[in-house]
Amino acid sequence: LDTGANVVHPYNDERVIAGQGTATLELLEDVPDLDAIIAPVGGGGLLSGTSITATEIKKEIRVLGGEPKMADDAFRSMQAGEIIPSVNPKTIADGLLTSLGTLTFPIIQQRVEQIVTVSEAGIIEAMKYIWERAKIIIEPSSAVAIGVLWEKKIDLTGLKVGLILSGGNVDLEKLPW
């Protein structure tokens, strides 16, 4: 049955990438003097949209991706210069289990400074901290961006850093604490 509907890929689609970039547009409208911005990466739609918007508005801004160490295909892809598919990823950040797409990977290669991996413990600690201290419900996939700062794997000392907190889909029966 032909309904006239269009299939929209969840991340490897120009419309999704553009839509995801609006979060960064709003962030930079509110905080235009950011030096760096960090977003989580799974399939790359959010990070692609983030990087396009950020670098078009502010050429010198540093864009970083945060990725679970146990699902580090984007990190490995950046190192190899080609898409390395995700193989048997195991992470609490279940929204980041997908591999980069043919549209998202070249954008990330061109516009993202680096992908920083975060441990499972770092993801959980960052998520719990934000729940407890900021009273914001974030999912583990969102906590990966905070985990980049939490684990101090990259020196951002003295910089004004923005984070894209991507969602609050949490099964309360499966909380890790």
LOPALUM-660676 format. One record per residue (C-alpha): residue in three letters; x, y, z. Coordinates in steps of 0.02 Angstrom, whole numbers, plus 50000, padded with zeros to 5 digits. Each point is the difference from the previous one (the first is absolute). Layout:
BEGIN
ALAXYZ
...
// end
This chain:
BEGIN
LEU500005000050000
ASP500775016549945
THR499605013550128
GLY501155013449927
ALA501034999850159
ASN501885003149995
VAL501254989650096
VAL501135011050107
HIS501584991850065
PRO500255003450186
TYR501715008349976
ASN500694997949823
ASP498825012749920
GLU500305018449960
ARG498345004950079
VAL500424991350163
ILE501755007550003
ALA499285017449970
GLY498694997550134
GLN501294993950125
GLY501045015649967
THR498625011150070
ALA500514995350178
THR501705007749967
LEU499215015149918
GLU498985003150157
LEU501504997050113
LEU501105012349905
GLU498615012949997
ASP499944998950191
VAL501884998150028
PRO500915007249848
ASP501725000450081
LEU500244981150014
ASP501744993649962
ALA499504981849980
ILE498464989149985
ILE499814981550038
ALA498634988549935
PRO499784981150014
VAL500254989449844
GLY499184983949944
GLY499465000749818
GLY500625017849987
GLY498425009949960
LEU500085010650157
LEU501885002649992
SER499915004249814
GLY498635012850028
THR500925006950151
SER501645001749905
ILE499255008149845
THR499025012850100
ALA501415003750123
THR501385002249870
GLU498915010249882
ILE499535012150139
LYS501705000550084
LYS501464994149892
GLU501244997850143
ILE498874989950117
ARG500634982950050
VAL498744985949971
LEU500254983550090
GLY499034983850001
GLY499774989050151
GLU499824981349975
PRO499904984850115
LYS501664990650007
MET499024983849981
ALA499205006249837
ASP501445010049926
ASP499744997849813
ALA499985018949967
PHE501665001950092
ARG500744985649901
SER499275006549837
MET500815017050027
GLN501674991650033
ALA499864988949846
GLY499305013249883
GLU498574988649948
ILE498414993550078
ILE500374985750118
PRO498344991750040
SER499494997150178
VAL500244981850049
ASN499134993250153
PRO499935016450099
LYS499624998350185
THR499565016050089
ILE498685007250114
ALA499885014249873
ASP498814990249889
GLY499575015049892
LEU501804999949935
LEU500104982149937
THR499905004349814
SER501435002249877
LEU500365016249909
GLY499105003049836
THR500635004149827
LEU499375017950019
THR500515002750180
PHE501774993249994
PRO500725012649874
ILE499215014450094
ILE500754994050164
GLN501704997349917
GLN500015017949935
ARG499245009350146
VAL500304990450162
GLU501675002050087
GLN499964983050082
ILE498954986250074
VAL500334997050186
THR499524983250075
VAL499194998550172
SER499994985050116
GLU498394991850060
ALA500405005950177
GLY500265017749935
ILE498334999749909
ILE499084994050156
GLU500895012250117
ALA499635014849884
MET498174994949982
LYS499784998050187
TYR500865016750036
ILE498855009549881
TRP498464991350072
GLU500535004150179
ARG500755017249981
ALA499165008249850
LYS498344990650022
ILE499984996349813
ILE499494982749943
ILE501214994749864
GLU500244983149919
PRO501684991049997
SER500285005049818
SER499855018250049
ALA501164997550149
VAL501414995249882
ALA500265018549955
ILE500175004250185
GLY501124984750022
VAL501285008049883
LEU500215013750130
TRP499784988350149
GLU501454988849948
LYS501135014749950
LYS500664990949845
ILE500225016449907
ASP500645016350072
LEU498665013449987
THR500655010250146
GLY499495018149992
LEU498824997449854
LYS498145003449998
VAL499244983349951
GLY498224996249947
LEU499234982750007
ILE498594992849898
LEU498924989950120
SER499064989049879
GLY498594991550092
GLY499174992950153
ASN499424982849946
VAL500314989850156
ASP499234983650058
LEU499875002850187
GLU500044981250028
LYS501754999349924
LEU500875014450089
PRO501834995750033
TRP499965006050180
// end
